[in-house]
Amino acid sequence: MTEVKHRLTHLELAASRARADAAYTEEATARQQATIDRLGERLTRVERRLDRNLLQPGRPRSDVTRAPPAALSRPSPG
């Protein structure tokens, strides 16, 4: 009878650990999703600001189509 109690206790502990792991995973997933949502909102704000700046009347075209610095441009293939 004591061996049965020991096994049952072991199974209950394993089930408890599994529930704790599942809860931790759900928490981590929720945290990551919140971060992704905030980054998406930030990206949308930046895109809107860029669109608004590009569409301002009287803005010189050279400001809009400025080439990237040579250090940031991709090397040519070959």
BELZINOR-V666514 format. One record per residue. PHI is phi in degrees with one decimal (999 if undefined). PSI is psi in degrees with one decimal (* if undefined). Layout:
phi->PHI psi->PSI
phi->PHI psi->PSI
This chain:
phi->999 psi->-37.6
phi->-67.4 psi->-31.9
phi->-66.3 psi->-37.0
phi->-64.8 psi->-43.6
phi->-63.0 psi->-40.1
phi->-63.4 psi->-45.1
phi->-64.4 psi->-41.9
phi->-62.8 psi->-42.9
phi->-61.2 psi->-43.0
phi->-61.8 psi->-43.5
phi->-64.7 psi->-39.9
phi->-64.9 psi->-39.8
phi->-64.5 psi->-42.2
phi->-63.3 psi->-41.5
phi->-65.1 psi->-39.5
phi->-63.9 psi->-42.9
phi->-63.6 psi->-39.7
phi->-63.7 psi->-41.1
phi->-64.8 psi->-39.3
phi->-65.5 psi->-41.4
phi->-63.1 psi->-41.9
phi->-63.6 psi->-41.3
phi->-64.2 psi->-41.9
phi->-63.0 psi->-42.2
phi->-63.4 psi->-42.6
phi->-64.1 psi->-39.3
phi->-64.1 psi->-44.3
phi->-64.1 psi->-40.6
phi->-63.4 psi->-44.1
phi->-62.9 psi->-41.2
phi->-63.4 psi->-44.6
phi->-64.6 psi->-40.1
phi->-65.2 psi->-39.1
phi->-62.9 psi->-40.9
phi->-64.7 psi->-43.6
phi->-61.6 psi->-42.8
phi->-61.5 psi->-43.9
phi->-63.4 psi->-40.8
phi->-65.7 psi->-38.5
phi->-63.4 psi->-43.0
phi->-63.7 psi->-41.1
phi->-63.9 psi->-42.8
phi->-61.9 psi->-41.6
phi->-61.9 psi->-42.8
phi->-62.8 psi->-42.4
phi->-63.8 psi->-44.3
phi->-61.8 psi->-42.7
phi->-62.1 psi->-42.3
phi->-63.6 psi->-41.6
phi->-64.6 psi->-44.0
phi->-60.7 psi->-42.7
phi->-63.8 psi->-41.1
phi->-68.5 psi->-35.6
phi->-72.7 psi->-26.3
phi->-95.4 psi->5.1
phi->-67.4 psi->130.0
phi->-67.4 psi->145.0
phi->81.9 psi->3.4
phi->-78.1 psi->129.9
phi->-61.0 psi->138.2
phi->-64.4 psi->-30.3
phi->-62.9 psi->-29.6
phi->-69.6 psi->-29.5
phi->-80.1 psi->-38.3
phi->-109.4 psi->32.5
phi->-63.0 psi->133.2
phi->-75.0 psi->148.0
phi->-68.7 psi->153.7
phi->-59.2 psi->151.3
phi->-58.8 psi->-34.6
phi->-66.3 psi->-25.3
phi->-96.4 psi->-13.9
phi->-76.7 psi->156.8
phi->-76.6 psi->144.1
phi->-69.4 psi->147.8
phi->-72.6 psi->142.7
phi->-68.7 psi->146.0
phi->116.8 psi->*
